[in-house]
């Protein structure tokens, strides 16, 4: 099995987890609305778990979005640069992201002892299970950025990567530009 197949499978699992978290959140919140409306009561556990699921959804989703190059970016300047300028901007951006990942990991590490001994009021779950997702996010995004930095420093960044970084997303449909009126 190739590394790309394993990577694709890993991200498919992450996407399935995201779908499960979102579906569970919808079910818990909607169920609570129905209970409050018809039975004048609610489930405290569903309120707490839906908040936790939202945290996990956001941080796991950030890793998936990073892989798809779908984070917000300002590409007005980068789009006007040539390949050399785009590569320079990509490396500088990736270095900044890598520093942020290191700071995020270190902050999560520093808070781990406190969060391990802190428990959620309703479910009794250790808060490390909630905020520890920062380890996964910082390591996941950091690994992808580090891999791209290695490719950049060894001259293996593709033109497609540079175009995607500059906001020029490739269409799989050859007639897409004509359909949008951008031919």
PyMOL commands that place a pseudoatom at each C-alpha (Angstrom):
pseudoatom trace, name=CA, resn=UNK, resi=1, chain=A, elem=C, hetatm=0, pos=[0.000, 0.000, 0.000]
pseudoatom trace, name=CA, resn=UNK, resi=2, chain=A, elem=C, hetatm=0, pos=[1.449, 3.357, -1.001]
pseudoatom trace, name=CA, resn=UNK, resi=3, chain=A, elem=C, hetatm=0, pos=[1.890, 6.366, 1.281]
pseudoatom trace, name=CA, resn=UNK, resi=4, chain=A, elem=C, hetatm=0, pos=[-0.624, 8.341, -0.795]
pseudoatom trace, name=CA, resn=UNK, resi=5, chain=A, elem=C, hetatm=0, pos=[-3.238, 5.611, -0.342]
pseudoatom trace, name=CA, resn=UNK, resi=6, chain=A, elem=C, hetatm=0, pos=[-2.682, 5.581, 3.427]
pseudoatom trace, name=CA, resn=UNK, resi=7, chain=A, elem=C, hetatm=0, pos=[-2.848, 9.381, 3.533]
pseudoatom trace, name=CA, resn=UNK, resi=8, chain=A, elem=C, hetatm=0, pos=[-6.050, 9.440, 1.477]
pseudoatom trace, name=CA, resn=UNK, resi=9, chain=A, elem=C, hetatm=0, pos=[-7.586, 6.777, 3.732]
pseudoatom trace, name=CA, resn=UNK, resi=10, chain=A, elem=C, hetatm=0, pos=[-6.576, 8.716, 6.853]
pseudoatom trace, name=CA, resn=UNK, resi=11, chain=A, elem=C, hetatm=0, pos=[-8.250, 11.869, 5.587]
pseudoatom trace, name=CA, resn=UNK, resi=12, chain=A, elem=C, hetatm=0, pos=[-11.359, 9.926, 4.555]
pseudoatom trace, name=CA, resn=UNK, resi=13, chain=A, elem=C, hetatm=0, pos=[-11.574, 8.690, 8.162]
pseudoatom trace, name=CA, resn=UNK, resi=14, chain=A, elem=C, hetatm=0, pos=[-11.176, 12.269, 9.412]
pseudoatom trace, name=CA, resn=UNK, resi=15, chain=A, elem=C, hetatm=0, pos=[-13.941, 13.431, 7.077]
pseudoatom trace, name=CA, resn=UNK, resi=16, chain=A, elem=C, hetatm=0, pos=[-16.196, 10.629, 8.353]
pseudoatom trace, name=CA, resn=UNK, resi=17, chain=A, elem=C, hetatm=0, pos=[-15.456, 11.715, 11.934]
pseudoatom trace, name=CA, resn=UNK, resi=18, chain=A, elem=C, hetatm=0, pos=[-16.383, 15.285, 10.999]
pseudoatom trace, name=CA, resn=UNK, resi=19, chain=A, elem=C, hetatm=0, pos=[-19.667, 14.116, 9.492]
pseudoatom trace, name=CA, resn=UNK, resi=20, chain=A, elem=C, hetatm=0, pos=[-20.376, 12.058, 12.614]
pseudoatom trace, name=CA, resn=UNK, resi=21, chain=A, elem=C, hetatm=0, pos=[-19.620, 14.989, 14.908]
pseudoatom trace, name=CA, resn=UNK, resi=22, chain=A, elem=C, hetatm=0, pos=[-21.810, 17.365, 12.923]
pseudoatom trace, name=CA, resn=UNK, resi=23, chain=A, elem=C, hetatm=0, pos=[-24.690, 14.877, 12.698]
pseudoatom trace, name=CA, resn=UNK, resi=24, chain=A, elem=C, hetatm=0, pos=[-24.445, 14.209, 16.428]
pseudoatom trace, name=CA, resn=UNK, resi=25, chain=A, elem=C, hetatm=0, pos=[-24.475, 17.926, 17.185]
pseudoatom trace, name=CA, resn=UNK, resi=26, chain=A, elem=C, hetatm=0, pos=[-27.572, 18.436, 15.052]
pseudoatom trace, name=CA, resn=UNK, resi=27, chain=A, elem=C, hetatm=0, pos=[-29.336, 15.494, 16.679]
pseudoatom trace, name=CA, resn=UNK, resi=28, chain=A, elem=C, hetatm=0, pos=[-28.486, 16.616, 20.223]
pseudoatom trace, name=CA, resn=UNK, resi=29, chain=A, elem=C, hetatm=0, pos=[-29.421, 20.260, 19.718]
pseudoatom trace, name=CA, resn=UNK, resi=30, chain=A, elem=C, hetatm=0, pos=[-32.606, 19.446, 17.792]
pseudoatom trace, name=CA, resn=UNK, resi=31, chain=A, elem=C, hetatm=0, pos=[-33.534, 16.820, 20.369]
pseudoatom trace, name=CA, resn=UNK, resi=32, chain=A, elem=C, hetatm=0, pos=[-33.064, 19.354, 23.140]
pseudoatom trace, name=CA, resn=UNK, resi=33, chain=A, elem=C, hetatm=0, pos=[-35.230, 21.876, 21.291]
pseudoatom trace, name=CA, resn=UNK, resi=34, chain=A, elem=C, hetatm=0, pos=[-37.992, 19.283, 20.973]
pseudoatom trace, name=CA, resn=UNK, resi=35, chain=A, elem=C, hetatm=0, pos=[-37.680, 18.307, 24.641]
pseudoatom trace, name=CA, resn=UNK, resi=36, chain=A, elem=C, hetatm=0, pos=[-37.836, 21.930, 25.767]
pseudoatom trace, name=CA, resn=UNK, resi=37, chain=A, elem=C, hetatm=0, pos=[-40.767, 22.642, 23.506]
pseudoatom trace, name=CA, resn=UNK, resi=38, chain=A, elem=C, hetatm=0, pos=[-42.896, 19.597, 24.253]
pseudoatom trace, name=CA, resn=UNK, resi=39, chain=A, elem=C, hetatm=0, pos=[-41.713, 18.353, 27.663]
pseudoatom trace, name=CA, resn=UNK, resi=40, chain=A, elem=C, hetatm=0, pos=[-40.444, 21.609, 29.174]
pseudoatom trace, name=CA, resn=UNK, resi=41, chain=A, elem=C, hetatm=0, pos=[-37.117, 19.906, 29.944]
pseudoatom trace, name=CA, resn=UNK, resi=42, chain=A, elem=C, hetatm=0, pos=[-33.802, 19.177, 28.288]
pseudoatom trace, name=CA, resn=UNK, resi=43, chain=A, elem=C, hetatm=0, pos=[-30.742, 17.007, 28.538]
pseudoatom trace, name=CA, resn=UNK, resi=44, chain=A, elem=C, hetatm=0, pos=[-27.782, 18.770, 30.103]
pseudoatom trace, name=CA, resn=UNK, resi=45, chain=A, elem=C, hetatm=0, pos=[-25.421, 16.142, 28.723]
pseudoatom trace, name=CA, resn=UNK, resi=46, chain=A, elem=C, hetatm=0, pos=[-26.416, 16.996, 25.152]
pseudoatom trace, name=CA, resn=UNK, resi=47, chain=A, elem=C, hetatm=0, pos=[-25.689, 20.678, 25.718]
pseudoatom trace, name=CA, resn=UNK, resi=48, chain=A, elem=C, hetatm=0, pos=[-22.238, 19.925, 27.053]
pseudoatom trace, name=CA, resn=UNK, resi=49, chain=A, elem=C, hetatm=0, pos=[-21.380, 17.288, 24.453]
pseudoatom trace, name=CA, resn=UNK, resi=50, chain=A, elem=C, hetatm=0, pos=[-22.545, 19.478, 21.567]
pseudoatom trace, name=CA, resn=UNK, resi=51, chain=A, elem=C, hetatm=0, pos=[-20.153, 22.212, 22.740]
pseudoatom trace, name=CA, resn=UNK, resi=52, chain=A, elem=C, hetatm=0, pos=[-17.306, 19.691, 22.963]
pseudoatom trace, name=CA, resn=UNK, resi=53, chain=A, elem=C, hetatm=0, pos=[-18.167, 18.249, 19.566]
pseudoatom trace, name=CA, resn=UNK, resi=54, chain=A, elem=C, hetatm=0, pos=[-18.043, 21.755, 18.109]
pseudoatom trace, name=CA, resn=UNK, resi=55, chain=A, elem=C, hetatm=0, pos=[-14.509, 22.225, 19.468]
pseudoatom trace, name=CA, resn=UNK, resi=56, chain=A, elem=C, hetatm=0, pos=[-13.413, 18.890, 17.982]
pseudoatom trace, name=CA, resn=UNK, resi=57, chain=A, elem=C, hetatm=0, pos=[-15.187, 19.635, 14.700]
pseudoatom trace, name=CA, resn=UNK, resi=58, chain=A, elem=C, hetatm=0, pos=[-13.364, 22.949, 14.373]
pseudoatom trace, name=CA, resn=UNK, resi=59, chain=A, elem=C, hetatm=0, pos=[-9.892, 21.678, 15.173]
pseudoatom trace, name=CA, resn=UNK, resi=60, chain=A, elem=C, hetatm=0, pos=[-10.087, 18.417, 13.227]
pseudoatom trace, name=CA, resn=UNK, resi=61, chain=A, elem=C, hetatm=0, pos=[-11.666, 20.344, 10.342]
pseudoatom trace, name=CA, resn=UNK, resi=62, chain=A, elem=C, hetatm=0, pos=[-8.706, 22.748, 10.339]
pseudoatom trace, name=CA, resn=UNK, resi=63, chain=A, elem=C, hetatm=0, pos=[-6.370, 19.852, 9.554]
pseudoatom trace, name=CA, resn=UNK, resi=64, chain=A, elem=C, hetatm=0, pos=[-8.587, 18.596, 6.722]
pseudoatom trace, name=CA, resn=UNK, resi=65, chain=A, elem=C, hetatm=0, pos=[-8.941, 22.101, 5.288]
pseudoatom trace, name=CA, resn=UNK, resi=66, chain=A, elem=C, hetatm=0, pos=[-5.171, 22.614, 5.437]
pseudoatom trace, name=CA, resn=UNK, resi=67, chain=A, elem=C, hetatm=0, pos=[-4.657, 19.530, 3.299]
pseudoatom trace, name=CA, resn=UNK, resi=68, chain=A, elem=C, hetatm=0, pos=[-7.119, 20.886, 0.745]
pseudoatom trace, name=CA, resn=UNK, resi=69, chain=A, elem=C, hetatm=0, pos=[-5.495, 24.357, 0.733]
pseudoatom trace, name=CA, resn=UNK, resi=70, chain=A, elem=C, hetatm=0, pos=[-8.867, 25.852, 1.577]
pseudoatom trace, name=CA, resn=UNK, resi=71, chain=A, elem=C, hetatm=0, pos=[-7.937, 28.138, 4.473]
pseudoatom trace, name=CA, resn=UNK, resi=72, chain=A, elem=C, hetatm=0, pos=[-8.550, 31.820, 3.958]
pseudoatom trace, name=CA, resn=UNK, resi=73, chain=A, elem=C, hetatm=0, pos=[-5.734, 33.567, 2.218]
pseudoatom trace, name=CA, resn=UNK, resi=74, chain=A, elem=C, hetatm=0, pos=[-4.970, 36.939, 0.718]
pseudoatom trace, name=CA, resn=UNK, resi=75, chain=A, elem=C, hetatm=0, pos=[-3.768, 36.174, -2.751]
pseudoatom trace, name=CA, resn=UNK, resi=76, chain=A, elem=C, hetatm=0, pos=[-4.107, 39.594, -4.415]
pseudoatom trace, name=CA, resn=UNK, resi=77, chain=A, elem=C, hetatm=0, pos=[-0.362, 40.215, -4.252]
pseudoatom trace, name=CA, resn=UNK, resi=78, chain=A, elem=C, hetatm=0, pos=[0.832, 36.626, -4.578]
pseudoatom trace, name=CA, resn=UNK, resi=79, chain=A, elem=C, hetatm=0, pos=[-1.308, 36.083, -7.678]
pseudoatom trace, name=CA, resn=UNK, resi=80, chain=A, elem=C, hetatm=0, pos=[0.580, 38.864, -9.459]
pseudoatom trace, name=CA, resn=UNK, resi=81, chain=A, elem=C, hetatm=0, pos=[4.012, 37.438, -8.725]
pseudoatom trace, name=CA, resn=UNK, resi=82, chain=A, elem=C, hetatm=0, pos=[5.996, 35.009, -10.816]
pseudoatom trace, name=CA, resn=UNK, resi=83, chain=A, elem=C, hetatm=0, pos=[6.982, 31.517, -9.724]
pseudoatom trace, name=CA, resn=UNK, resi=84, chain=A, elem=C, hetatm=0, pos=[10.033, 32.751, -7.786]
pseudoatom trace, name=CA, resn=UNK, resi=85, chain=A, elem=C, hetatm=0, pos=[7.993, 35.318, -5.838]
pseudoatom trace, name=CA, resn=UNK, resi=86, chain=A, elem=C, hetatm=0, pos=[5.232, 32.801, -5.164]
pseudoatom trace, name=CA, resn=UNK, resi=87, chain=A, elem=C, hetatm=0, pos=[7.750, 30.290, -3.869]
pseudoatom trace, name=CA, resn=UNK, resi=88, chain=A, elem=C, hetatm=0, pos=[9.315, 32.906, -1.596]
pseudoatom trace, name=CA, resn=UNK, resi=89, chain=A, elem=C, hetatm=0, pos=[5.902, 33.907, -0.241]
pseudoatom trace, name=CA, resn=UNK, resi=90, chain=A, elem=C, hetatm=0, pos=[4.963, 30.243, 0.245]
pseudoatom trace, name=CA, resn=UNK, resi=91, chain=A, elem=C, hetatm=0, pos=[8.119, 29.539, 2.225]
pseudoatom trace, name=CA, resn=UNK, resi=92, chain=A, elem=C, hetatm=0, pos=[7.687, 32.662, 4.388]
pseudoatom trace, name=CA, resn=UNK, resi=93, chain=A, elem=C, hetatm=0, pos=[4.031, 31.833, 4.970]
pseudoatom trace, name=CA, resn=UNK, resi=94, chain=A, elem=C, hetatm=0, pos=[4.832, 28.233, 5.833]
pseudoatom trace, name=CA, resn=UNK, resi=95, chain=A, elem=C, hetatm=0, pos=[7.542, 29.319, 8.267]
pseudoatom trace, name=CA, resn=UNK, resi=96, chain=A, elem=C, hetatm=0, pos=[4.996, 31.565, 9.996]
pseudoatom trace, name=CA, resn=UNK, resi=97, chain=A, elem=C, hetatm=0, pos=[2.468, 28.734, 10.134]
pseudoatom trace, name=CA, resn=UNK, resi=98, chain=A, elem=C, hetatm=0, pos=[5.102, 26.364, 11.504]
pseudoatom trace, name=CA, resn=UNK, resi=99, chain=A, elem=C, hetatm=0, pos=[5.966, 28.848, 14.252]
pseudoatom trace, name=CA, resn=UNK, resi=100, chain=A, elem=C, hetatm=0, pos=[2.257, 29.210, 15.099]
pseudoatom trace, name=CA, resn=UNK, resi=101, chain=A, elem=C, hetatm=0, pos=[1.912, 25.407, 15.244]
pseudoatom trace, name=CA, resn=UNK, resi=102, chain=A, elem=C, hetatm=0, pos=[4.880, 25.201, 17.614]
pseudoatom trace, name=CA, resn=UNK, resi=103, chain=A, elem=C, hetatm=0, pos=[3.427, 27.909, 19.863]
pseudoatom trace, name=CA, resn=UNK, resi=104, chain=A, elem=C, hetatm=0, pos=[0.016, 26.207, 19.775]
pseudoatom trace, name=CA, resn=UNK, resi=105, chain=A, elem=C, hetatm=0, pos=[1.539, 22.822, 20.649]
pseudoatom trace, name=CA, resn=UNK, resi=106, chain=A, elem=C, hetatm=0, pos=[3.581, 24.364, 23.472]
pseudoatom trace, name=CA, resn=UNK, resi=107, chain=A, elem=C, hetatm=0, pos=[0.513, 26.149, 24.857]
pseudoatom trace, name=CA, resn=UNK, resi=108, chain=A, elem=C, hetatm=0, pos=[-1.517, 22.952, 24.756]
pseudoatom trace, name=CA, resn=UNK, resi=109, chain=A, elem=C, hetatm=0, pos=[1.362, 21.154, 26.471]
pseudoatom trace, name=CA, resn=UNK, resi=110, chain=A, elem=C, hetatm=0, pos=[1.551, 23.817, 29.195]
pseudoatom trace, name=CA, resn=UNK, resi=111, chain=A, elem=C, hetatm=0, pos=[-2.204, 23.566, 29.837]
pseudoatom trace, name=CA, resn=UNK, resi=112, chain=A, elem=C, hetatm=0, pos=[-2.317, 19.754, 29.755]
pseudoatom trace, name=CA, resn=UNK, resi=113, chain=A, elem=C, hetatm=0, pos=[-1.686, 19.277, 33.502]
pseudoatom trace, name=CA, resn=UNK, resi=114, chain=A, elem=C, hetatm=0, pos=[-4.408, 21.752, 34.398]
pseudoatom trace, name=CA, resn=UNK, resi=115, chain=A, elem=C, hetatm=0, pos=[-6.875, 20.321, 31.876]
pseudoatom trace, name=CA, resn=UNK, resi=116, chain=A, elem=C, hetatm=0, pos=[-6.130, 16.725, 32.934]
pseudoatom trace, name=CA, resn=UNK, resi=117, chain=A, elem=C, hetatm=0, pos=[-7.278, 17.451, 36.494]
pseudoatom trace, name=CA, resn=UNK, resi=118, chain=A, elem=C, hetatm=0, pos=[-10.230, 19.608, 35.450]
pseudoatom trace, name=CA, resn=UNK, resi=119, chain=A, elem=C, hetatm=0, pos=[-13.487, 17.785, 34.729]
pseudoatom trace, name=CA, resn=UNK, resi=120, chain=A, elem=C, hetatm=0, pos=[-16.569, 18.778, 32.769]
pseudoatom trace, name=CA, resn=UNK, resi=121, chain=A, elem=C, hetatm=0, pos=[-19.453, 19.526, 35.156]
pseudoatom trace, name=CA, resn=UNK, resi=122, chain=A, elem=C, hetatm=0, pos=[-22.082, 17.266, 33.588]
pseudoatom trace, name=CA, resn=UNK, resi=123, chain=A, elem=C, hetatm=0, pos=[-20.251, 14.421, 31.843]
pseudoatom trace, name=CA, resn=UNK, resi=124, chain=A, elem=C, hetatm=0, pos=[-17.225, 14.292, 34.141]
pseudoatom trace, name=CA, resn=UNK, resi=125, chain=A, elem=C, hetatm=0, pos=[-14.899, 14.030, 31.141]
pseudoatom trace, name=CA, resn=UNK, resi=126, chain=A, elem=C, hetatm=0, pos=[-11.367, 15.231, 31.736]
pseudoatom trace, name=CA, resn=UNK, resi=127, chain=A, elem=C, hetatm=0, pos=[-10.963, 18.555, 29.959]
pseudoatom trace, name=CA, resn=UNK, resi=128, chain=A, elem=C, hetatm=0, pos=[-7.728, 17.224, 28.464]
pseudoatom trace, name=CA, resn=UNK, resi=129, chain=A, elem=C, hetatm=0, pos=[-9.946, 15.182, 26.125]
pseudoatom trace, name=CA, resn=UNK, resi=130, chain=A, elem=C, hetatm=0, pos=[-11.524, 18.425, 24.966]
pseudoatom trace, name=CA, resn=UNK, resi=131, chain=A, elem=C, hetatm=0, pos=[-8.583, 20.795, 24.706]
pseudoatom trace, name=CA, resn=UNK, resi=132, chain=A, elem=C, hetatm=0, pos=[-6.008, 18.096, 23.954]
pseudoatom trace, name=CA, resn=UNK, resi=133, chain=A, elem=C, hetatm=0, pos=[-7.237, 18.198, 20.355]
pseudoatom trace, name=CA, resn=UNK, resi=134, chain=A, elem=C, hetatm=0, pos=[-4.729, 21.050, 20.068]
pseudoatom trace, name=CA, resn=UNK, resi=135, chain=A, elem=C, hetatm=0, pos=[-1.983, 18.423, 19.985]
pseudoatom trace, name=CA, resn=UNK, resi=136, chain=A, elem=C, hetatm=0, pos=[-3.587, 16.744, 16.982]
pseudoatom trace, name=CA, resn=UNK, resi=137, chain=A, elem=C, hetatm=0, pos=[-4.188, 20.015, 15.155]
pseudoatom trace, name=CA, resn=UNK, resi=138, chain=A, elem=C, hetatm=0, pos=[-0.744, 21.507, 15.727]
pseudoatom trace, name=CA, resn=UNK, resi=139, chain=A, elem=C, hetatm=0, pos=[1.011, 18.264, 14.789]
pseudoatom trace, name=CA, resn=UNK, resi=140, chain=A, elem=C, hetatm=0, pos=[-1.232, 17.621, 11.768]
pseudoatom trace, name=CA, resn=UNK, resi=141, chain=A, elem=C, hetatm=0, pos=[-0.912, 21.078, 10.256]
pseudoatom trace, name=CA, resn=UNK, resi=142, chain=A, elem=C, hetatm=0, pos=[2.745, 21.300, 11.267]
pseudoatom trace, name=CA, resn=UNK, resi=143, chain=A, elem=C, hetatm=0, pos=[3.566, 18.009, 9.524]
pseudoatom trace, name=CA, resn=UNK, resi=144, chain=A, elem=C, hetatm=0, pos=[1.886, 19.101, 6.290]
pseudoatom trace, name=CA, resn=UNK, resi=145, chain=A, elem=C, hetatm=0, pos=[3.633, 22.471, 6.342]
pseudoatom trace, name=CA, resn=UNK, resi=146, chain=A, elem=C, hetatm=0, pos=[6.982, 20.890, 7.181]
pseudoatom trace, name=CA, resn=UNK, resi=147, chain=A, elem=C, hetatm=0, pos=[6.590, 18.468, 4.265]
pseudoatom trace, name=CA, resn=UNK, resi=148, chain=A, elem=C, hetatm=0, pos=[5.851, 21.383, 1.931]
pseudoatom trace, name=CA, resn=UNK, resi=149, chain=A, elem=C, hetatm=0, pos=[8.880, 23.294, 3.272]
pseudoatom trace, name=CA, resn=UNK, resi=150, chain=A, elem=C, hetatm=0, pos=[11.073, 20.267, 2.598]
pseudoatom trace, name=CA, resn=UNK, resi=151, chain=A, elem=C, hetatm=0, pos=[9.689, 20.067, -0.951]
pseudoatom trace, name=CA, resn=UNK, resi=152, chain=A, elem=C, hetatm=0, pos=[10.312, 23.801, -1.397]
pseudoatom trace, name=CA, resn=UNK, resi=153, chain=A, elem=C, hetatm=0, pos=[13.897, 23.690, -0.162]
pseudoatom trace, name=CA, resn=UNK, resi=154, chain=A, elem=C, hetatm=0, pos=[14.710, 20.642, -2.287]
pseudoatom trace, name=CA, resn=UNK, resi=155, chain=A, elem=C, hetatm=0, pos=[13.127, 22.136, -5.411]
pseudoatom trace, name=CA, resn=UNK, resi=156, chain=A, elem=C, hetatm=0, pos=[10.259, 19.645, -5.628]
pseudoatom trace, name=CA, resn=UNK, resi=157, chain=A, elem=C, hetatm=0, pos=[7.325, 22.084, -5.356]
pseudoatom trace, name=CA, resn=UNK, resi=158, chain=A, elem=C, hetatm=0, pos=[5.140, 21.658, -8.422]
pseudoatom trace, name=CA, resn=UNK, resi=159, chain=A, elem=C, hetatm=0, pos=[3.747, 24.472, -10.532]
pseudoatom trace, name=CA, resn=UNK, resi=160, chain=A, elem=C, hetatm=0, pos=[0.262, 23.302, -9.555]
pseudoatom trace, name=CA, resn=UNK, resi=161, chain=A, elem=C, hetatm=0, pos=[1.142, 23.842, -5.876]
pseudoatom trace, name=CA, resn=UNK, resi=162, chain=A, elem=C, hetatm=0, pos=[2.375, 27.343, -6.612]
pseudoatom trace, name=CA, resn=UNK, resi=163, chain=A, elem=C, hetatm=0, pos=[-0.752, 28.165, -8.631]
pseudoatom trace, name=CA, resn=UNK, resi=164, chain=A, elem=C, hetatm=0, pos=[-2.974, 26.820, -5.867]
pseudoatom trace, name=CA, resn=UNK, resi=165, chain=A, elem=C, hetatm=0, pos=[-1.038, 28.846, -3.287]
pseudoatom trace, name=CA, resn=UNK, resi=166, chain=A, elem=C, hetatm=0, pos=[-1.591, 31.949, -5.431]
pseudoatom trace, name=CA, resn=UNK, resi=167, chain=A, elem=C, hetatm=0, pos=[-5.329, 31.306, -5.588]
pseudoatom trace, name=CA, resn=UNK, resi=168, chain=A, elem=C, hetatm=0, pos=[-5.441, 29.893, -9.092]
pseudoatom trace, name=CA, resn=UNK, resi=169, chain=A, elem=C, hetatm=0, pos=[-7.457, 26.753, -8.519]
pseudoatom trace, name=CA, resn=UNK, resi=170, chain=A, elem=C, hetatm=0, pos=[-7.395, 24.257, -11.325]
pseudoatom trace, name=CA, resn=UNK, resi=171, chain=A, elem=C, hetatm=0, pos=[-10.661, 23.260, -12.973]
pseudoatom trace, name=CA, resn=UNK, resi=172, chain=A, elem=C, hetatm=0, pos=[-11.157, 19.644, -13.907]
pseudoatom trace, name=CA, resn=UNK, resi=173, chain=A, elem=C, hetatm=0, pos=[-13.778, 20.681, -16.450]
pseudoatom trace, name=CA, resn=UNK, resi=174, chain=A, elem=C, hetatm=0, pos=[-12.080, 22.155, -19.550]
pseudoatom trace, name=CA, resn=UNK, resi=175, chain=A, elem=C, hetatm=0, pos=[-15.180, 24.204, -20.353]
pseudoatom trace, name=CA, resn=UNK, resi=176, chain=A, elem=C, hetatm=0, pos=[-15.476, 25.717, -16.865]
pseudoatom trace, name=CA, resn=UNK, resi=177, chain=A, elem=C, hetatm=0, pos=[-13.807, 29.010, -17.826]
pseudoatom trace, name=CA, resn=UNK, resi=178, chain=A, elem=C, hetatm=0, pos=[-16.184, 29.447, -20.758]
pseudoatom trace, name=CA, resn=UNK, resi=179, chain=A, elem=C, hetatm=0, pos=[-19.192, 28.602, -18.591]
pseudoatom trace, name=CA, resn=UNK, resi=180, chain=A, elem=C, hetatm=0, pos=[-18.128, 31.254, -16.092]
pseudoatom trace, name=CA, resn=UNK, resi=181, chain=A, elem=C, hetatm=0, pos=[-17.490, 33.746, -18.875]
pseudoatom trace, name=CA, resn=UNK, resi=182, chain=A, elem=C, hetatm=0, pos=[-13.772, 34.010, -18.135]
pseudoatom trace, name=CA, resn=UNK, resi=183, chain=A, elem=C, hetatm=0, pos=[-12.325, 32.586, -21.349]
for i in range(1, 183): cmd.bond("trace and resi %d" % i, "trace and resi %d" % (i + 1))
show_as sticks, trace
zoom trace
